[in-house]
Amino acid sequence: MPNFINAFEEDVYKGLTAYPKKLSSKYFYDEKGDKIFQQIMNMPEYYLTNAEYSIIEAHKKILAEKFSNSIGFDLIELGAGDGKKTKVLLKHLDKGNYKFSYLPIDISKYVLKELQESLKEELPNVDVQPQEGMYFEVLKRLSEYKHRKKVIMVLGSNIGNLMHDKAIEFLQNIQKSMNPGDLLFMGFDQKKHPQQIINAYSDAAGITEAFNKNLLTRINRELDGNFNLDQFLHWETYDPETGTAKSFLVAKEALEVSINKLQLDVKFNAWETIHTEISQKYDDHTVNWLASQSNLKVIDQYTDQDNLFKNYLFSI
Ligand SMILES: C[S@@+](CC[C@H](N)C(=O)[O-])C[C@H]1O[C@@H](n2cnc3c(N)ncnc32)[C@H](O)[C@@H]1O
């Protein structure tokens, strides 16, 4: 195995030499991937964004009351993205003169910079402290935030990118960083008509296909690879029993790819897959089970008018 200089190199090497092949969805988000994800959020098929936006808009008053306290609080958002929905809450908190700092955390430095710049213009009075990094490493640093109340927020059903065992580890890590009185506010996309879920991750215009294939473009650019994107299909599946949606890239023919920086040649048989993303869907039963496995208590829940999406409030 070559010496890896970062996690991306190591994960790509391990993922493409495994059977079946896999790549992590967290690597979708580079400068181009962030832009494609913003297009996804505007697609008619991607109901998640509007549903969660409407939940936050409808409940911002009560959320501000629950989040705040007299000496102020830290609002920590994991995987903040462009903050489209969070801004609804930030505007309300700012208008109401609530005392708080906003700490957006994201693996993508590009999206964080954009978020910071837009907040400087739109909400110049809000104290913003962006943190670049992966959930787990940043969560370790966050356990030092003990001096005042913490509200940890995870929107967009980001948790759905983790299989249940990893989701429990993620929740347990969050739980360990919480003190009595701290809160966790998290979005969980709900089980619904399977076709609606398939359409959200396999739209007619091909935007989700471009997002999925951006992983290959990124390997070509950053690791000197020679993937031909046209040789791969974007394929989405959804199992209504487990609630698991999966995205794949499928080789349409037998082919070989060289990734020079990893000194790696990868062979694909015709119709061989690369699993790239999971987007888990939930119901109350599953969320309560995840909470019980992580020593978290569900203390409130909010939904949109069509029950597409739910945000749950947890305490320890
Ligand atoms: C599906 S987007 C959702 C963004 C935002 N929460 C929303 O609801 O619009 C996921 C975001 O999480 C970030 N992300 C994904 N995996 C991550 C990880 N392991 N650590 C930190 N950030 C991550 C991505 O860069 C991206 O901005």
The ligand as a Tripos MOL2 file, in Angstrom:
@<TRIPOS>MOLECULE
LIG
   27    29     1     0     0
SMALL
NO_CHARGES

@<TRIPOS>ATOM
      1 C1        -26.6560   16.8520    2.6530 C.3       1 LIG1
      2 S1        -25.6460   18.2820    2.9290 S.3       1 LIG1
      3 C2        -26.7240   19.1550    4.0340 C.3       1 LIG1
      4 C3        -26.2870   20.5500    4.3640 C.3       1 LIG1
      5 C4        -27.1670   21.2750    5.3880 C.3       1 LIG1
      6 N1        -27.1300   20.6110    6.7010 N.3       1 LIG1
      7 C5        -28.5850   21.3500    4.9070 C.2       1 LIG1
      8 O1        -29.4500   20.7450    5.5370 O.co2     1 LIG1
      9 O2        -28.8350   22.0350    3.9030 O.co2     1 LIG1
     10 C6        -24.3960   17.6140    3.9770 C.3       1 LIG1
     11 C7        -23.3400   18.6170    4.4530 C.3       1 LIG1
     12 O3        -22.5310   17.9610    5.4410 O.3       1 LIG1
     13 C8        -21.1480   18.0650    5.0980 C.3       1 LIG1
     14 N2        -20.5370   16.7900    5.5040 N.ar      1 LIG1
     15 C9        -20.7640   15.5650    4.9640 C.ar      1 LIG1
     16 N3        -20.0760   14.6210    5.6200 N.ar      1 LIG1
     17 C10       -19.3820   15.2590    6.6010 C.ar      1 LIG1
     18 C11       -18.4950   14.8280    7.6140 C.ar      1 LIG1
     19 N4        -18.1850   13.5500    7.7600 N.pl3     1 LIG1
     20 N5        -17.9910   15.7600    8.4500 N.ar      1 LIG1
     21 C12       -18.3220   17.0840    8.3290 C.ar      1 LIG1
     22 N6        -19.1550   17.5470    7.3780 N.ar      1 LIG1
     23 C13       -19.6850   16.6510    6.5220 C.ar      1 LIG1
     24 C14       -21.1130   18.3210    3.6140 C.3       1 LIG1
     25 O4        -19.9510   19.0390    3.2170 O.3       1 LIG1
     26 C15       -22.4000   19.0970    3.3720 C.3       1 LIG1
     27 O5        -22.2060   20.4930    3.4640 O.3       1 LIG1
@<TRIPOS>BOND
     1     1     2 1
     2     2     3 1
     3     2    10 1
     4     3     4 1
     5     4     5 1
     6     5     6 1
     7     5     7 1
     8     7     8 2
     9     7     9 1
    10    10    11 1
    11    11    12 1
    12    11    26 1
    13    12    13 1
    14    13    14 1
    15    13    24 1
    16    14    15 ar
    17    14    23 ar
    18    15    16 ar
    19    16    17 ar
    20    17    18 ar
    21    17    23 ar
    22    18    19 1
    23    18    20 ar
    24    20    21 ar
    25    21    22 ar
    26    22    23 ar
    27    24    25 1
    28    24    26 1
    29    26    27 1
@<TRIPOS>SUBSTRUCTURE
     1 LIG1         1 GROUP 0 **** ****
